[in-house]
Amino acid sequence: MPRALRLTLAALAGFFTAFLLVSLFERLGHSILPPPKDLDFRTVEAARASMSKLSAGNFALIFLAHAMGALGGPIVAGLIAPGRAGLWALLIGGLVFAASTANFILLHVPVLPGTIDLLCVAAAAYLAYLYLRARPEPAT
């Protein structure tokens, strides 16, 4: 397979995996610890007003979901196109970081939970980098 095609497919698969993992872990989190019944996320204004009703456990499960996306996405990309651990961790982990930042700015999440989430995402992307860097290079 041509190198450019492999890199493109790796990036797409990594992005898709990251967002799939975030979605799956958020759904799992909502089934483990359901948010309060009166939350309304149909509009941005209603979602902003609902942020103060979330518990620390709800936020922790959101942190976990974002971290899993920042961990799994780069690993999938790195398995498809090995030898670029830093690229995948920075690119896909950076995308999850940017999406988390935009989400927290848009929804006016309090500073402490937002900061903790971004630290979790950065740590997960770094762990993905360490994992990919430690893997032996495949024979070509």
Backbone torsions as a table, in degrees:
resi	resn	phi	psi	omega
1	MET	NA	133.6	178.7
2	PRO	-59.0	145.1	-175.4
3	ARG	-58.3	-44.4	-178.6
4	ALA	-62.2	-39.8	178.7
5	LEU	-66.6	-42.5	179.0
6	ARG	-61.6	-43.4	179.3
7	LEU	-65.3	-40.7	178.5
8	THR	-64.3	-46.4	178.8
9	LEU	-63.9	-37.5	178.5
10	ALA	-63.8	-43.8	179.3
11	ALA	-63.5	-46.1	179.4
12	LEU	-63.0	-44.1	179.2
13	ALA	-65.0	-38.5	178.3
14	GLY	-65.6	-44.2	177.6
15	PHE	-62.4	-46.6	-179.2
16	PHE	-61.5	-45.0	179.9
17	THR	-62.4	-43.0	-179.6
18	ALA	-59.6	-49.2	-177.3
19	PHE	-73.1	-29.9	174.4
20	LEU	-66.2	-44.6	179.0
21	LEU	-63.3	-41.8	177.7
22	VAL	-60.0	-46.9	-179.4
23	SER	-62.8	-45.8	-178.8
24	LEU	-64.1	-44.8	-178.8
25	PHE	-70.0	-31.8	175.0
26	GLU	-66.7	-42.0	177.0
27	ARG	-63.3	-43.3	178.1
28	LEU	-61.2	-42.5	178.2
29	GLY	-62.0	-39.2	179.0
30	HIS	-69.0	-27.6	177.1
31	SER	-79.8	-31.0	177.8
32	ILE	-74.3	-47.9	-178.1
33	LEU	-132.7	88.8	-176.9
34	PRO	-61.4	141.5	175.0
35	PRO	-68.4	162.5	178.2
36	PRO	-54.2	147.4	-174.3
37	LYS	-63.6	-29.7	-174.1
38	ASP	-89.3	15.7	177.9
39	LEU	-74.8	141.9	179.6
40	ASP	-129.6	112.7	-179.4
41	PHE	-111.9	21.0	-178.8
42	ARG	-75.3	-27.3	176.9
43	THR	-129.7	158.4	-179.6
44	VAL	-63.0	-40.4	-179.0
45	GLU	-63.1	-43.0	179.3
46	ALA	-66.9	-38.2	178.4
47	ALA	-65.3	-40.0	177.2
48	ARG	-59.8	-44.0	-179.7
49	ALA	-66.8	-26.9	-178.0
50	SER	-80.6	-17.0	-176.4
51	MET	-57.6	-36.8	-177.8
52	SER	-71.6	-13.3	-178.8
53	LYS	-89.6	-10.1	-179.6
54	LEU	-77.7	142.2	179.1
55	SER	-86.5	170.7	177.0
56	ALA	-61.2	-35.5	177.6
57	GLY	-63.9	-40.0	176.6
58	ASN	-61.0	-44.9	178.7
59	PHE	-64.6	-39.6	-179.5
60	ALA	-61.6	-39.1	178.8
61	LEU	-70.2	-30.7	174.1
62	ILE	-68.0	-41.0	177.2
63	PHE	-58.8	-44.3	-179.9
64	LEU	-61.6	-43.6	-179.5
65	ALA	-61.2	-46.6	-179.2
66	HIS	-66.2	-39.0	178.8
67	ALA	-65.1	-38.8	179.2
68	MET	-64.3	-37.1	176.1
69	GLY	-65.4	-41.9	-179.6
70	ALA	-72.1	-19.3	177.1
71	LEU	-90.1	-48.3	-174.1
72	GLY	-73.8	-37.8	-178.6
73	GLY	-59.6	-52.4	178.1
74	PRO	-63.3	-33.3	180.0
75	ILE	-66.5	-43.6	178.0
76	VAL	-61.9	-45.4	178.7
77	ALA	-61.6	-41.5	-180.0
78	GLY	-67.2	-29.3	176.7
79	LEU	-74.1	-31.1	179.2
80	ILE	-77.2	-42.7	-179.6
81	ALA	-128.9	81.8	-176.7
82	PRO	-67.8	163.6	176.9
83	GLY	93.9	3.6	-178.7
84	ARG	-131.0	48.1	-175.6
85	ALA	-56.5	-46.8	-178.7
86	GLY	-65.3	-38.6	179.5
87	LEU	-62.0	-49.1	-176.6
88	TRP	-68.3	-42.3	179.7
89	ALA	-63.2	-42.1	-179.0
90	LEU	-71.7	-45.5	-175.7
91	LEU	-68.4	-55.8	-175.1
92	ILE	-78.9	-41.9	174.4
93	GLY	-61.0	-38.0	177.1
94	GLY	-65.7	-36.1	177.5
95	LEU	-66.2	-43.7	177.8
96	VAL	-64.1	-39.9	177.8
97	PHE	-61.1	-45.6	-179.8
98	ALA	-65.4	-41.3	179.1
99	ALA	-65.6	-40.3	177.5
100	SER	-64.3	-42.8	178.8
101	THR	-61.7	-46.6	179.6
102	ALA	-61.9	-40.9	179.3
103	ASN	-61.2	-45.7	-178.0
104	PHE	-70.9	-34.0	176.5
105	ILE	-68.8	-45.1	-178.2
106	LEU	-62.8	-39.2	-175.7
107	LEU	-94.0	0.4	-179.8
108	HIS	55.6	48.4	177.5
109	VAL	-69.2	143.1	177.1
110	PRO	-55.7	154.3	-172.6
111	VAL	-62.0	-44.6	-176.1
112	LEU	-62.4	-52.2	177.8
113	PRO	-61.5	-37.4	178.7
114	GLY	-63.5	-42.2	179.4
115	THR	-66.6	-43.3	178.8
116	ILE	-61.2	-42.4	179.7
117	ASP	-61.3	-45.7	-178.8
118	LEU	-65.6	-35.1	175.8
119	LEU	-66.5	-39.1	176.9
120	CYS	-63.8	-42.0	179.1
121	VAL	-64.3	-45.2	179.3
122	ALA	-62.9	-42.0	179.3
123	ALA	-64.4	-40.8	179.7
124	ALA	-66.0	-41.0	177.5
125	ALA	-64.0	-38.0	177.9
126	TYR	-66.6	-39.9	176.5
127	LEU	-63.1	-38.7	176.1
128	ALA	-62.1	-41.5	177.3
129	TYR	-60.3	-47.2	-179.1
130	LEU	-62.6	-40.4	179.0
131	TYR	-63.4	-48.0	-177.8
132	LEU	-67.3	-35.7	179.4
133	ARG	-67.8	-33.2	-178.2
134	ALA	-77.7	-18.8	-179.4
135	ARG	-69.8	140.4	177.0
136	PRO	-68.7	145.0	177.7
137	GLU	-68.6	135.9	178.5
138	PRO	-73.1	151.8	176.6
139	ALA	-72.7	134.3	-179.0
140	THR	-102.6	NA	NA
